[in-house]
Amino acid sequence: METIIAAAVSGAAGIICSVLAAVSSNAKHAAELESRLDKWQAVLELIAENDPMLNSYLRGTQAYYDGRRVLIECSDDFRDFMRRSKETSKNIKQYIYQVTHIKCGIGPYEKTAAAVSNAPAADVEETLRQMKDLGVDVVVEDK
């Protein structure tokens, strides 16, 4: 019985470590994405000059680049409009290309449950320390 419990705890520890490594990797990736789209303000200025209606929807928004798409923080109404209107989507892509020289798709940015939550994010080192304190064998492997 003790062997089964130890194996289960050991297996769970491996899964937890894998999840923590993925979270840490995603956090680094998110920081990189935010810095890569520092030209969003310039895109908005170009839109303001050329398309007052589109500007009214996008004024004050943020956008993030995930490596293949620009994800735009916007209202649900504009998200639906952007999905229905191929012309609007095409125009936004053209404005992005004119400023960034990146050909990419666009879509709505949707906050994850963790981003919406007010709970503080778990610190990886603290979680690993707590697991060690509980007697779990913790092995960290860099990949």
C-alpha positions in Angstrom: 0.0 0.0 0.0 2.8 2.4 0.9 4.5 1.7 -2.4 1.4 2.5 -4.4 0.9 5.8 -2.5 4.6 6.7 -3.0 4.4 6.0 -6.7 1.3 8.1 -7.0 2.9 11.0 -5.1 6.0 10.6 -7.3 4.0 10.6 -10.5 2.0 13.6 -9.3 5.2 15.4 -8.5 6.4 14.8 -12.1 3.2 16.1 -13.5 3.3 19.2 -11.3 6.9 19.9 -12.3 6.0 19.6 -15.9 3.1 22.0 -15.5 5.2 24.5 -13.5 7.9 24.4 -16.3 5.2 25.1 -18.9 3.8 28.0 -16.8 7.3 29.4 -16.5 7.9 29.1 -20.2 4.5 30.7 -21.0 5.2 33.6 -18.7 8.5 34.3 -20.6 6.7 33.9 -23.9 4.0 36.4 -22.8 6.6 39.0 -21.8 8.2 38.6 -25.2 4.9 39.0 -27.0 4.1 42.2 -25.2 7.4 43.7 -26.1 7.1 42.6 -29.8 3.9 44.5 -30.3 5.1 47.8 -28.9 4.1 49.3 -32.4 0.4 48.9 -31.7 0.1 52.5 -30.8 1.6 53.4 -34.2 -1.0 51.1 -35.9 -3.7 52.9 -34.0 -2.4 56.2 -35.2 -2.5 55.0 -38.8 -6.0 53.8 -38.3 -7.1 57.1 -36.8 -5.7 58.9 -39.9 -7.5 56.6 -42.4 -10.6 55.1 -40.8 -12.5 57.2 -38.1 -15.1 54.5 -37.6 -12.6 51.7 -37.0 -10.6 54.2 -34.8 -13.7 54.7 -32.6 -13.8 50.9 -31.9 -10.0 50.5 -31.3 -9.1 53.6 -29.4 -7.3 52.7 -26.2 -7.0 49.0 -27.0 -4.0 46.8 -26.5 -2.8 44.0 -28.9 -0.5 41.0 -28.5 1.4 39.0 -31.1 1.4 35.3 -30.5 3.8 34.4 -33.4 1.2 34.1 -36.1 -1.7 36.4 -35.1 -2.2 39.8 -33.6 -4.7 39.4 -30.8 -6.7 42.6 -30.1 -8.3 43.4 -26.8 -11.7 44.7 -27.8 -15.4 44.7 -26.8 -17.6 41.7 -27.6 -19.5 43.8 -30.0 -16.4 44.7 -32.0 -15.2 41.1 -31.8 -18.4 39.9 -33.5 -18.3 42.7 -36.0 -14.6 41.9 -36.9 -15.6 38.2 -37.4 -18.5 39.1 -39.7 -16.8 41.9 -41.7 -14.1 40.5 -43.9 -13.4 44.0 -45.2 -12.7 45.3 -41.6 -10.4 42.3 -40.9 -8.6 42.9 -44.2 -8.1 46.6 -43.4 -6.8 45.9 -39.9 -4.3 43.4 -41.3 -3.1 46.0 -43.9 -2.6 48.6 -41.2 -0.6 46.2 -39.1 1.5 45.3 -42.1 2.2 48.9 -43.0 3.6 49.6 -39.5 5.2 46.3 -38.5 5.9 44.6 -41.9 4.5 41.4 -40.4 1.8 39.5 -42.4 -0.4 37.8 -39.8 -3.9 36.9 -38.9 -5.9 38.8 -36.4 -8.3 37.7 -33.6 -9.7 38.8 -30.3 -7.5 38.7 -27.2 -9.3 36.8 -24.5 -7.9 37.0 -21.0 -7.2 33.6 -19.4 -9.0 32.7 -16.1 -5.7 33.3 -14.3 -5.4 36.8 -15.7 -9.0 37.6 -14.8 -8.6 36.2 -11.2 -7.3 38.6 -8.6 -5.4 35.7 -6.9 -1.6 36.1 -6.9 0.2 33.8 -9.3 2.0 30.9 -7.6 5.8 31.3 -7.5 7.5 28.2 -9.0 10.3 28.1 -6.4 7.9 28.5 -3.5 5.7 25.7 -4.8 8.7 23.4 -5.2 9.9 24.3 -1.7 6.5 23.4 -0.3 6.5 20.1 -2.2 9.9 19.3 -0.7 8.7 20.2 2.8 5.8 17.7 2.3 8.3 15.0 1.5 7.9 14.8 -2.3 11.0 14.1 -4.2 11.4 17.1 -6.5 13.7 16.9 -9.6 13.9 19.9 -11.9 15.1 19.2 -15.4 15.9 22.0 -17.9 14.8 21.2 -21.4 
